[in-house]
Amino acid sequence: MENLEKALKDVGENVVSEIKRLAIKRDDFNASGDLDRSISYEVKGNTVEVSALEYIGAISDGIHKKKFPNGYNILEWAKSRGLQPRGAKGRLLSRTDANMKSMAFVIARSISEKGISKRFGYKGRGFLEEIKKDVVKNVTDMIAEAYKLDIIVKLKEI
């Protein structure tokens, strides 16, 4: 099953590179670089498991109203962007832990009420669905060809 293993690795590499191309490069969802570094794959048996930080779904699909996002992720994002907390009257506040956490909470609350990413109409860009459609076409042919080659090799061994 050497050909199948190689084909599955190729599928994993293609999916990871396509996610990075669409999400990070095309749509510019790259604040701290954590998302980019988290996108990976692993071949397990006859399957390929692709993983990334959990908020990739929110970036791709948007956040449906009434779903409160993870405040820790927002806090880390705000720190990496160098966001400055502001008070009720719009005055700049110091970047203490309490002020940063408060700001992250307010951002999370706004996301749960409005959605995410104004440039996409507070909806996600849908790059994960786009990748699924593109990959299904190519993967089927790659896996079928790999199985075919492995079967031919096994038949020659008989």
CYANA upper distance limits for C-alpha pairs under 8 A (distance plus 0.5 A):
  1 MET  CA      5 GLU  CA      6.87
  1 MET  CA    147 TYR  CA      8.03
  1 MET  CA    150 ASP  CA      5.91
  2 GLU  CA      6 LYS  CA      6.83
  2 GLU  CA    150 ASP  CA      7.39
  3 ASN  CA      7 ALA  CA      6.59
  3 ASN  CA    146 ALA  CA      5.45
  3 ASN  CA    147 TYR  CA      7.59
  3 ASN  CA    149 LEU  CA      7.15
  3 ASN  CA    150 ASP  CA      6.45
  4 LEU  CA      8 LEU  CA      6.59
  4 LEU  CA    143 ILE  CA      7.03
  4 LEU  CA    146 ALA  CA      5.34
  4 LEU  CA    147 TYR  CA      6.46
  4 LEU  CA    150 ASP  CA      7.61
  5 GLU  CA      9 LYS  CA      6.76
  5 GLU  CA     43 VAL  CA      8.43
  5 GLU  CA     46 ASN  CA      8.38
  6 LYS  CA     10 ASP  CA      6.69
  7 ALA  CA     11 VAL  CA      6.64
  7 ALA  CA    142 MET  CA      6.82
  7 ALA  CA    143 ILE  CA      6.74
  7 ALA  CA    146 ALA  CA      6.84
  8 LEU  CA     12 GLY  CA      6.71
  8 LEU  CA     43 VAL  CA      7.18
  8 LEU  CA     46 ASN  CA      8.13
  8 LEU  CA     47 THR  CA      7.71
  8 LEU  CA     48 VAL  CA      6.90
  8 LEU  CA    143 ILE  CA      7.89
  9 LYS  CA     13 GLU  CA      6.66
  9 LYS  CA     43 VAL  CA      7.19
  9 LYS  CA     48 VAL  CA      8.23
 10 ASP  CA     14 ASN  CA      6.52
 11 VAL  CA     15 VAL  CA      6.60
 11 VAL  CA     48 VAL  CA      8.07
 11 VAL  CA    139 VAL  CA      7.11
 12 GLY  CA     16 VAL  CA      6.66
 12 GLY  CA     40 SER  CA      8.46
 12 GLY  CA     41 TYR  CA      6.03
 12 GLY  CA     42 GLU  CA      7.69
 12 GLY  CA     43 VAL  CA      8.08
 12 GLY  CA     48 VAL  CA      6.64
 12 GLY  CA     49 GLU  CA      8.19
 12 GLY  CA     50 VAL  CA      7.53
 13 GLU  CA     17 SER  CA      6.58
 13 GLU  CA     41 TYR  CA      7.85
 14 ASN  CA     18 GLU  CA      6.49
 15 VAL  CA     19 ILE  CA      6.63
 15 VAL  CA     50 VAL  CA      8.31
 15 VAL  CA    131 ILE  CA      7.94
 15 VAL  CA    135 VAL  CA      7.66
 16 VAL  CA     20 LYS  CA      6.72
 16 VAL  CA     39 ILE  CA      6.84
 16 VAL  CA     40 SER  CA      6.62
 16 VAL  CA     41 TYR  CA      7.49
 16 VAL  CA     50 VAL  CA      7.87
 17 SER  CA     21 ARG  CA      6.49
 18 GLU  CA     22 LEU  CA      6.58
 18 GLU  CA    131 ILE  CA      7.52
 19 ILE  CA     23 ALA  CA      6.22
 19 ILE  CA     24 ILE  CA      8.10
 19 ILE  CA     39 ILE  CA      8.45
 19 ILE  CA    127 PHE  CA      7.98
 19 ILE  CA    128 LEU  CA      7.77
 19 ILE  CA    131 ILE  CA      7.59
 20 LYS  CA     24 ILE  CA      5.60
 20 LYS  CA     25 LYS  CA      7.15
 20 LYS  CA     36 ASP  CA      6.98
 20 LYS  CA     39 ILE  CA      8.18
 21 ARG  CA     25 LYS  CA      5.55
 21 ARG  CA     26 ARG  CA      6.67
 22 LEU  CA     26 ARG  CA      5.40
 22 LEU  CA     27 ASP  CA      6.66
 22 LEU  CA    127 PHE  CA      6.88
 23 ALA  CA     27 ASP  CA      5.67
 23 ALA  CA     28 ASP  CA      6.92
 23 ALA  CA     29 PHE  CA      6.34
 23 ALA  CA     60 SER  CA      8.37
 23 ALA  CA    127 PHE  CA      7.15
 24 ILE  CA     28 ASP  CA      5.34
 24 ILE  CA     29 PHE  CA      5.45
 24 ILE  CA     30 ASN  CA      6.12
 24 ILE  CA     36 ASP  CA      7.33
 25 LYS  CA     29 PHE  CA      8.03
 27 ASP  CA    125 ARG  CA      8.41
 29 PHE  CA     59 ILE  CA      8.32
 30 ASN  CA     34 ASP  CA      8.49
 30 ASN  CA     35 LEU  CA      7.68
 30 ASN  CA     36 ASP  CA      7.79
 31 ALA  CA     77 TRP  CA      7.09
 31 ALA  CA     80 SER  CA      6.95
 31 ALA  CA     81 ARG  CA      6.81
 32 SER  CA     77 TRP  CA      7.24
 32 SER  CA     80 SER  CA      5.94
 32 SER  CA     81 ARG  CA      7.93
 33 GLY  CA     37 ARG  CA      6.78
 34 ASP  CA     38 SER  CA      6.55
 35 LEU  CA     39 ILE  CA      7.03
 35 LEU  CA     52 ALA  CA      7.25
 35 LEU  CA     53 LEU  CA      6.56
 35 LEU  CA     56 ILE  CA      7.90
 38 SER  CA     51 SER  CA      7.80
 38 SER  CA     52 ALA  CA      5.38
 38 SER  CA     53 LEU  CA      6.44
 39 ILE  CA     50 VAL  CA      7.76
 39 ILE  CA     51 SER  CA      6.17
 39 ILE  CA     52 ALA  CA      4.87
 39 ILE  CA     53 LEU  CA      7.84
 40 SER  CA     50 VAL  CA      6.23
 40 SER  CA     51 SER  CA      5.95
 40 SER  CA     52 ALA  CA      7.04
 41 TYR  CA     48 VAL  CA      7.12
 41 TYR  CA     49 GLU  CA      5.89
 41 TYR  CA     50 VAL  CA      4.70
 41 TYR  CA     51 SER  CA      6.54
 42 GLU  CA     48 VAL  CA      6.23
 42 GLU  CA     49 GLU  CA      5.73
 42 GLU  CA     50 VAL  CA      7.05
 43 VAL  CA     47 THR  CA      6.36
 43 VAL  CA     48 VAL  CA      5.02
 43 VAL  CA     49 GLU  CA      6.78
 44 LYS  CA     48 VAL  CA      6.62
 44 LYS  CA     49 GLU  CA      7.66
 52 ALA  CA     56 ILE  CA      7.27
 54 GLU  CA     58 ALA  CA      8.48
 55 TYR  CA     59 ILE  CA      6.91
 55 TYR  CA     73 ASN  CA      8.43
 56 ILE  CA     60 SER  CA      6.62
 57 GLY  CA     61 ASP  CA      6.22
 57 GLY  CA     62 GLY  CA      7.81
 57 GLY  CA    128 LEU  CA      8.33
 58 ALA  CA     62 GLY  CA      5.11
 58 ALA  CA     63 ILE  CA      5.78
 58 ALA  CA    116 ILE  CA      8.31
 58 ALA  CA    124 GLY  CA      7.48
 59 ILE  CA     63 ILE  CA      8.31
 59 ILE  CA    116 ILE  CA      8.02
 59 ILE  CA    124 GLY  CA      6.12
 59 ILE  CA    125 ARG  CA      7.72
 60 SER  CA    124 GLY  CA      5.21
 60 SER  CA    125 ARG  CA      5.72
 60 SER  CA    126 GLY  CA      5.17
 60 SER  CA    127 PHE  CA      6.06
 60 SER  CA    128 LEU  CA      6.55
 61 ASP  CA    123 LYS  CA      7.05
 61 ASP  CA    124 GLY  CA      4.59
 61 ASP  CA    125 ARG  CA      6.88
 61 ASP  CA    126 GLY  CA      5.83
 61 ASP  CA    128 LEU  CA      8.44
 62 GLY  CA    115 GLY  CA      6.85
 62 GLY  CA    116 ILE  CA      6.02
 62 GLY  CA    117 SER  CA      8.11
 62 GLY  CA    122 TYR  CA      7.35
 62 GLY  CA    123 LYS  CA      5.12
 62 GLY  CA    124 GLY  CA      4.32
 62 GLY  CA    125 ARG  CA      8.00
 63 ILE  CA     67 LYS  CA      7.20
 63 ILE  CA     69 PRO  CA      8.26
 63 ILE  CA    111 ILE  CA      7.68
 63 ILE  CA    112 SER  CA      7.41
 63 ILE  CA    115 GLY  CA      5.77
 63 ILE  CA    116 ILE  CA      6.58
 63 ILE  CA    123 LYS  CA      7.72
 63 ILE  CA    124 GLY  CA      8.05
 64 HIS  CA    112 SER  CA      7.61
 64 HIS  CA    115 GLY  CA      6.84
 65 LYS  CA    111 ILE  CA      8.24
 65 LYS  CA    112 SER  CA      5.61
 65 LYS  CA    113 GLU  CA      5.94
 65 LYS  CA    114 LYS  CA      6.98
 65 LYS  CA    115 GLY  CA      6.66
 66 LYS  CA    112 SER  CA      5.67
 66 LYS  CA    113 GLU  CA      6.75
 67 LYS  CA    112 SER  CA      5.90
 68 PHE  CA    108 ALA  CA      6.98
 68 PHE  CA    109 ARG  CA      7.20
 68 PHE  CA    111 ILE  CA      7.95
 68 PHE  CA    112 SER  CA      5.50
 69 PRO  CA    108 ALA  CA      6.21
 69 PRO  CA    109 ARG  CA      8.47
 69 PRO  CA    111 ILE  CA      7.84
 69 PRO  CA    112 SER  CA      7.27
 70 ASN  CA     74 ILE  CA      7.24
 70 ASN  CA    108 ALA  CA      7.83
 71 GLY  CA     75 LEU  CA      6.56
 71 GLY  CA    101 LYS  CA      8.48
 71 GLY  CA    104 ALA  CA      6.45
 71 GLY  CA    105 PHE  CA      6.56
 71 GLY  CA    108 ALA  CA      6.65
 72 TYR  CA     76 GLU  CA      6.75
 72 TYR  CA    104 ALA  CA      8.27
 73 ASN  CA     77 TRP  CA      6.62
 74 ILE  CA     78 ALA  CA      6.49
 74 ILE  CA    104 ALA  CA      6.14
 74 ILE  CA    107 ILE  CA      8.01
 74 ILE  CA    108 ALA  CA      7.53
 75 LEU  CA     79 LYS  CA      6.71
 75 LEU  CA    100 MET  CA      7.36
 75 LEU  CA    101 LYS  CA      6.94
 75 LEU  CA    103 MET  CA      8.44
 75 LEU  CA    104 ALA  CA      5.59
 76 GLU  CA     80 SER  CA      6.68
 77 TRP  CA     81 ARG  CA      6.69
 78 ALA  CA     82 GLY  CA      6.63
 78 ALA  CA     83 LEU  CA      5.81
 78 ALA  CA    104 ALA  CA      7.72
 79 LYS  CA     83 LEU  CA      6.73
 84 GLN  CA     92 LEU  CA      7.24
 84 GLN  CA     93 LEU  CA      7.51
 84 GLN  CA     94 SER  CA      8.01
 84 GLN  CA     95 ARG  CA      7.08
 84 GLN  CA    100 MET  CA      8.49
 85 PRO  CA     92 LEU  CA      6.54
 85 PRO  CA     93 LEU  CA      5.83
 85 PRO  CA     94 SER  CA      7.46
 85 PRO  CA     95 ARG  CA      7.12
 85 PRO  CA     99 ASN  CA      6.80
 85 PRO  CA    100 MET  CA      6.78
 85 PRO  CA    103 MET  CA      6.37
 86 ARG  CA     90 GLY  CA      5.77
 86 ARG  CA     91 ARG  CA      5.74
 86 ARG  CA     92 LEU  CA      4.92
 86 ARG  CA     93 LEU  CA      5.66
 86 ARG  CA    103 MET  CA      8.27
 87 GLY  CA     91 ARG  CA      5.77
 87 GLY  CA     92 LEU  CA      6.87
 87 GLY  CA     93 LEU  CA      6.77
 93 LEU  CA     99 ASN  CA      7.75
 94 SER  CA     99 ASN  CA      7.61
 95 ARG  CA     99 ASN  CA      6.63
 95 ARG  CA    100 MET  CA      6.53
 96 THR  CA    100 MET  CA      6.61
 97 ASP  CA    101 LYS  CA      6.54
 98 ALA  CA    102 SER  CA      6.59
 99 ASN  CA    103 MET  CA      6.61
100 MET  CA    104 ALA  CA      6.67
101 LYS  CA    105 PHE  CA      6.67
102 SER  CA    106 VAL  CA      6.84
103 MET  CA    107 ILE  CA      6.73
104 ALA  CA    108 ALA  CA      6.56
105 PHE  CA    109 ARG  CA      6.60
106 VAL  CA    110 SER  CA      6.68
107 ILE  CA    111 ILE  CA      6.70
108 ALA  CA    112 SER  CA      6.72
109 ARG  CA    113 GLU  CA      6.80
110 SER  CA    114 LYS  CA      6.40
110 SER  CA    115 GLY  CA      7.91
111 ILE  CA    115 GLY  CA      5.09
111 ILE  CA    116 ILE  CA      6.06
114 LYS  CA    122 TYR  CA      7.32
115 GLY  CA    122 TYR  CA      5.37
115 GLY  CA    123 LYS  CA      6.91
116 ILE  CA    122 TYR  CA      5.03
116 ILE  CA    123 LYS  CA      6.49
116 ILE  CA    124 GLY  CA      7.49
117 SER  CA    121 GLY  CA      7.25
117 SER  CA    122 TYR  CA      5.27
117 SER  CA    123 LYS  CA      7.07
117 SER  CA    124 GLY  CA      7.59
118 LYS  CA    122 TYR  CA      5.19
118 LYS  CA    123 LYS  CA      8.22
120 PHE  CA    124 GLY  CA      6.91
120 PHE  CA    125 ARG  CA      6.91
126 GLY  CA    130 GLU  CA      6.87
127 PHE  CA    131 ILE  CA      6.60
128 LEU  CA    132 LYS  CA      6.70
129 GLU  CA    133 LYS  CA      6.82
130 GLU  CA    134 ASP  CA      6.86
131 ILE  CA    135 VAL  CA      6.34
132 LYS  CA    136 VAL  CA      6.55
133 LYS  CA    137 LYS  CA      7.43
134 ASP  CA    138 ASN  CA      7.44
135 VAL  CA    139 VAL  CA      6.24
136 VAL  CA    140 THR  CA      6.68
137 LYS  CA    141 ASP  CA      7.72
138 ASN  CA    142 MET  CA      6.85
139 VAL  CA    143 ILE  CA      6.49
140 THR  CA    144 ALA  CA      6.56
141 ASP  CA    145 GLU  CA      6.60
142 MET  CA    146 ALA  CA      6.72
143 ILE  CA    147 TYR  CA      6.63
144 ALA  CA    148 LYS  CA      6.64
145 GLU  CA    149 LEU  CA      6.73
146 ALA  CA    150 ASP  CA      6.68
147 TYR  CA    151 ILE  CA      6.59
148 LYS  CA    152 ILE  CA      6.76
149 LEU  CA    153 VAL  CA      6.77
150 ASP  CA    154 LYS  CA      6.76
151 ILE  CA    155 LEU  CA      6.61
152 ILE  CA    156 LYS  CA      6.77
153 VAL  CA    157 GLU  CA      6.99
154 LYS  CA    158 ILE  CA      7.25
